[in-house]
């Protein structure tokens, strides 16, 4: 799975596309990266190369509740091409 979010790298918010390990509980993982209160998207794959920007306007927001995050991930209906720019 691909997790697209912004994380701080050397103090700068940076867009990242992280590949997660098979079988990982994504609802728990997003609480760490990007963190509670942050927007994110998860897809099975995204077109190459990595995106340069993302419109997080309607993205799910990480909750402290793993089940809520997993439900939000399951409800993502937007395609990567609709919100990512390369």
Number of C-alpha atoms within 10 A of each C-alpha: 17 16 22 26 24 21 16 12 10 7 7 9 11 14 17 20 20 14 14 15 10 8 7 10 14 20 20 19 16 25 19 11 19 20 19 15 12 18 20 23 25 26 17 10 12 18 10 7 8 15 18 12 16 21 12 17 8 12 19 19 21 27 20 16 12 17 14 15 23 17 12 20 20 11 10 14 10 13 12 18 12 9 16 17 12 11
